[in-house]
Amino acid sequence: QVQLVESGGGLVQPGGSLTVSCTASGTIFRRYAMAWHRQAPGKQRESVASIISCTYTNYADYVKGRFTISRAHANNTVYLQMTSLKPEDTAVYYCTTQGTWGQGTQVTVSS
């Protein structure tokens, strides 16, 4: 079984930066994508970014150019570097792979 633990969330001012991490344990297959999703209060969960291996990435239009996803196979960790943050980026950010979801980490963008 796979377990995912997110970390790194917090409060940041608009225009600021923050990096969240997700570490996977268990049987991890590198061919599977790892992805970040987010869910804001009262809204549906939405895709943010995904990565296959350490090379192929995909981003939602609303974060393209501001967020960067990366993956380190050595420690089964995926990162989401977020810059130029906006209040509308406020959400719980979830990591997922191989049909498993983490518990989420709260990101709040506010002055």
GUPAMAR-851777 format. One record per residue (C-alpha): x, y, z; residue number from 1; residue in three letters. Coordinates in pm, 1 decimal, padded with zeros to 6 digits. Each point is the difference from the previous one (the first is absolute). Layout:
BEGIN
+----------+----------+----------+-----+-----+
|       px |       py |       pz |   k |   r |
+----------+----------+----------+-----+-----+
|        X |        Y |        Z | NUM | ALA |
...
+----------+----------+----------+-----+-----+
This chain:
BEGIN
+----------+----------+----------+-----+-----+
|       px |       py |       pz |   k |   r |
+----------+----------+----------+-----+-----+
|  00000.0 |  00000.0 |  00000.0 |   1 | GLN |
|  00098.2 |  00359.1 | -00061.3 |   2 | VAL |
| -00013.5 |  00272.9 |  00259.6 |   3 | GLN |
|  00039.5 |  00369.2 | -00077.9 |   4 | LEU |
|  00087.2 |  00274.1 |  00245.5 |   5 | VAL |
| -00014.1 |  00364.5 | -00102.5 |   6 | GLU |
|  00180.8 |  00279.3 |  00180.5 |   7 | SER |
|  00108.7 |  00358.9 | -00041.2 |   8 | GLY |
| -00331.9 |  00180.0 | -00007.8 |   9 | GLY |
| -00054.6 |  00325.9 |  00181.7 |  10 | GLY |
| -00094.4 |  00364.7 | -00018.4 |  11 | LEU |
|  00163.6 |  00217.6 | -00264.1 |  12 | VAL |
| -00064.4 |  00350.9 | -00124.9 |  13 | GLN |
| -00123.7 |  00066.2 | -00352.6 |  14 | PRO |
|  00292.2 | -00001.6 | -00239.7 |  15 | GLY |
|  00197.5 | -00226.5 |  00227.4 |  16 | GLY |
|  00139.8 | -00347.7 | -00048.8 |  17 | SER |
| -00041.3 | -00333.5 |  00170.1 |  18 | LEU |
|  00108.5 | -00355.6 | -00068.7 |  19 | THR |
| -00206.4 | -00299.9 |  00107.5 |  20 | VAL |
|  00133.0 | -00355.0 |  00005.5 |  21 | SER |
| -00149.6 | -00346.8 | -00017.2 |  22 | CYS |
|  00193.5 | -00305.5 |  00107.3 |  23 | THR |
| -00118.2 | -00343.2 | -00104.9 |  24 | ALA |
|  00066.4 | -00324.2 |  00181.8 |  25 | SER |
| -00076.3 | -00356.3 | -00100.0 |  26 | GLY |
|  00031.8 | -00147.6 | -00347.7 |  27 | THR |
|  00052.3 |  00291.0 | -00234.8 |  28 | ILE |
|  00009.5 | -00056.7 | -00374.5 |  29 | PHE |
|  00191.9 |  00273.3 | -00174.1 |  30 | ARG |
| -00203.7 | -00039.0 | -00318.0 |  31 | ARG |
| -00309.7 |  00131.0 |  00178.2 |  32 | TYR |
| -00069.3 |  00369.4 |  00004.6 |  33 | ALA |
|  00000.9 |  00194.7 |  00321.0 |  34 | MET |
| -00232.1 |  00295.6 |  00014.5 |  35 | ALA |
| -00116.7 |  00292.2 |  00206.7 |  36 | TRP |
| -00364.0 |  00099.0 |  00030.3 |  37 | HIS |
| -00162.9 |  00264.4 |  00214.2 |  38 | ARG |
| -00336.2 |  00070.8 |  00152.6 |  39 | GLN |
| -00115.3 |  00341.3 |  00113.7 |  40 | ALA |
| -00289.0 |  00041.7 |  00245.4 |  41 | PRO |
| -00331.5 | -00055.3 | -00172.4 |  42 | GLY |
|  00163.3 | -00104.5 | -00325.9 |  43 | LYS |
|  00072.6 | -00327.8 | -00173.5 |  44 | GLN |
|  00345.0 | -00151.8 |  00007.5 |  45 | ARG |
|  00201.1 |  00104.7 | -00304.1 |  46 | GLU |
|  00319.1 | -00109.1 | -00166.5 |  47 | SER |
|  00310.8 |  00212.0 |  00046.0 |  48 | VAL |
|  00297.4 | -00183.2 | -00149.7 |  49 | ALA |
|  00134.6 | -00346.0 | -00072.5 |  50 | SER |
|  00331.8 | -00161.5 | -00077.7 |  51 | ILE |
|  00104.3 | -00333.1 | -00152.2 |  52 | ILE |
|  00346.5 | -00125.9 |  00081.1 |  53 | SER |
|  00202.2 |  00317.0 |  00054.4 |  54 | CYS |
| -00055.0 |  00143.9 | -00343.7 |  55 | THR |
| -00354.6 |  00026.4 | -00128.4 |  56 | TYR |
| -00206.8 |  00268.4 |  00168.8 |  57 | THR |
| -00346.0 |  00142.2 | -00049.0 |  58 | ASN |
| -00157.0 |  00309.3 |  00155.2 |  59 | TYR |
| -00345.4 |  00145.4 |  00030.7 |  60 | ALA |
| -00032.0 |  00329.0 | -00186.5 |  61 | ASP |
| -00066.2 |  00193.2 |  00319.9 |  62 | TYR |
|  00341.8 | -00090.3 |  00146.4 |  63 | VAL |
|  00210.7 | -00024.2 | -00315.3 |  64 | LYS |
|  00305.1 |  00221.0 |  00022.4 |  65 | GLY |
| -00035.9 |  00040.2 |  00377.8 |  66 | ARG |
|  00020.9 | -00355.6 |  00136.6 |  67 | PHE |
|  00268.9 | -00260.4 | -00061.6 |  68 | THR |
| -00035.1 | -00370.1 |  00074.7 |  69 | ILE |
|  00304.4 | -00217.2 |  00049.0 |  70 | SER |
|  00072.2 | -00350.7 |  00119.0 |  71 | ARG |
|  00287.7 | -00167.1 |  00177.5 |  72 | ALA |
|  00005.9 | -00376.0 | -00048.5 |  73 | HIS |
|  00271.4 | -00043.2 |  00260.6 |  74 | ALA |
| -00237.9 |  00088.4 |  00282.8 |  75 | ASN |
| -00336.9 | -00054.6 | -00175.1 |  76 | ASN |
| -00089.3 |  00365.1 |  00044.6 |  77 | THR |
| -00186.6 |  00236.6 | -00226.6 |  78 | VAL |
|  00021.7 |  00375.2 |  00046.6 |  79 | TYR |
| -00220.7 |  00285.4 | -00106.5 |  80 | LEU |
|  00179.3 |  00331.7 | -00006.9 |  81 | GLN |
| -00253.2 |  00280.8 | -00004.5 |  82 | MET |
|  00089.7 |  00359.0 | -00084.4 |  83 | THR |
| -00197.7 |  00319.3 | -00060.5 |  84 | SER |
| -00270.2 | -00139.8 |  00223.1 |  85 | LEU |
| -00349.6 |  00146.8 | -00015.9 |  86 | LYS |
| -00282.9 | -00009.4 |  00252.9 |  87 | PRO |
| -00186.5 | -00232.4 | -00237.4 |  88 | GLU |
|  00278.6 | -00256.3 |  00046.8 |  89 | ASP |
| -00123.0 | -00049.6 |  00355.4 |  90 | THR |
| -00099.1 | -00364.4 |  00035.2 |  91 | ALA |
|  00089.2 | -00333.3 |  00149.3 |  92 | VAL |
|  00261.7 | -00151.8 | -00225.8 |  93 | TYR |
| -00007.8 | -00376.8 | -00048.5 |  94 | TYR |
|  00256.2 | -00237.1 | -00144.4 |  95 | CYS |
| -00106.3 | -00312.0 | -00187.7 |  96 | THR |
|  00153.4 | -00298.9 | -00172.0 |  97 | THR |
| -00101.4 | -00357.6 | -00077.7 |  98 | GLN |
| -00355.8 |  00062.7 |  00114.9 |  99 | GLY |
|  00104.5 |  00125.2 |  00341.7 | 100 | THR |
| -00048.8 |  00348.1 |  00146.7 | 101 | TRP |
|  00179.9 |  00174.9 |  00280.3 | 102 | GLY |
| -00171.7 |  00181.5 |  00283.7 | 103 | GLN |
|  00070.8 |  00342.4 | -00147.6 | 104 | GLY |
|  00183.5 |  00310.9 |  00111.8 | 105 | THR |
| -00162.6 |  00341.2 |  00039.1 | 106 | GLN |
|  00132.5 |  00291.5 | -00202.7 | 107 | VAL |
| -00141.7 |  00341.2 |  00084.8 | 108 | THR |
|  00086.2 |  00308.1 | -00201.9 | 109 | VAL |
| -00102.4 |  00310.8 |  00186.1 | 110 | SER |
|  00132.7 |  00334.2 |  00114.2 | 111 | SER |
+----------+----------+----------+-----+-----+
